[in-house]
Amino acid sequence: MGGKLVAGIQSMMGGEVTAITEEVIKARNEAMSRAMEQAESLGANAVIGMDFETSEVFEMVVLISATGTAVIAEPEQRAPPPP
């Protein structure tokens, strides 16, 4: 609730609302970590095509989800140079 008050004051003065920006960044990083942990539990070692979606619930809660494709990434096998 206090964060909303500070954000309201900052938004009236213009510019970035740092209180909200910091929380969104933390939530995005947590969503990304959870997606990577879930990929690892499936045997993958990477997530490609990561996409983030935000939605607001009850005007006070912002949900952030991260989705992507879990893959097993391997180094590229290069062909030997021609003789």
C-alpha positions as CSV (number, residue, x, y, z in Angstrom):
1,M,0.0,0.0,0.0
2,G,2.9,2.4,0.9
3,G,4.5,1.6,-2.5
4,K,1.3,2.7,-4.3
5,L,1.3,6.0,-2.4
6,V,4.9,6.7,-3.3
7,A,4.2,5.7,-6.9
8,G,1.2,8.0,-7.0
9,I,3.3,10.9,-5.8
10,Q,6.1,10.2,-8.3
11,S,3.7,9.8,-11.2
12,M,2.1,13.2,-10.4
13,M,5.6,14.8,-10.7
14,G,6.3,12.9,-13.9
15,G,9.1,10.6,-14.9
16,E,9.8,7.0,-14.0
17,V,8.0,5.5,-11.0
18,T,11.0,3.8,-9.5
19,A,9.1,2.1,-6.7
20,I,7.1,0.1,-9.2
21,T,9.9,-0.4,-11.7
22,E,12.1,-2.1,-9.1
23,E,9.3,-4.4,-8.0
24,V,8.5,-5.3,-11.6
25,I,12.1,-6.1,-12.3
26,K,12.3,-8.3,-9.3
27,A,9.1,-10.1,-10.3
28,R,10.3,-10.6,-13.9
29,N,13.6,-12.1,-12.6
30,E,11.8,-14.4,-10.3
31,A,9.5,-15.6,-13.1
32,M,12.5,-16.2,-15.4
33,S,14.3,-18.1,-12.6
34,R,11.2,-20.3,-12.1
35,A,11.0,-21.0,-15.8
36,M,14.6,-22.0,-16.0
37,E,14.3,-24.2,-12.9
38,Q,11.3,-26.0,-14.4
39,A,13.2,-26.5,-17.7
40,E,16.1,-28.0,-15.7
41,S,13.7,-30.4,-14.0
42,L,12.7,-31.6,-17.4
43,G,16.3,-32.3,-18.4
44,A,16.8,-29.1,-20.4
45,N,19.8,-26.8,-20.1
46,A,18.4,-23.7,-21.7
47,V,15.2,-21.9,-22.4
48,I,14.7,-20.2,-25.8
49,G,12.0,-17.8,-27.0
50,M,11.4,-16.5,-23.5
51,D,8.2,-14.3,-23.4
52,F,6.9,-12.3,-20.5
53,E,3.3,-11.4,-19.9
54,T,1.9,-9.0,-17.3
55,S,-1.7,-8.8,-16.0
56,E,-3.3,-6.8,-13.3
57,V,-5.6,-8.4,-10.8
58,F,-7.9,-6.4,-8.5
59,E,-6.0,-3.2,-9.3
60,M,-3.4,-4.0,-6.6
61,V,-1.7,-7.2,-7.8
62,V,0.4,-7.4,-10.9
63,L,1.1,-10.9,-12.2
64,I,4.2,-11.6,-14.4
65,S,4.6,-14.9,-16.2
66,A,7.5,-16.2,-18.2
67,T,7.1,-18.8,-20.9
68,G,9.6,-20.3,-23.3
69,T,10.7,-23.5,-24.9
70,A,13.0,-25.8,-22.8
71,V,15.8,-27.2,-25.0
72,I,19.0,-29.1,-24.7
73,A,21.6,-26.8,-26.2
74,E,24.8,-28.4,-27.5
75,P,28.0,-26.8,-29.0
76,E,27.9,-26.6,-32.8
77,Q,29.8,-29.5,-34.4
78,R,32.0,-27.9,-37.1
79,A,33.2,-29.9,-40.1
80,P,36.9,-30.3,-40.5
81,P,38.5,-27.9,-43.0
82,P,39.0,-29.2,-46.5
83,P,42.4,-30.6,-47.3
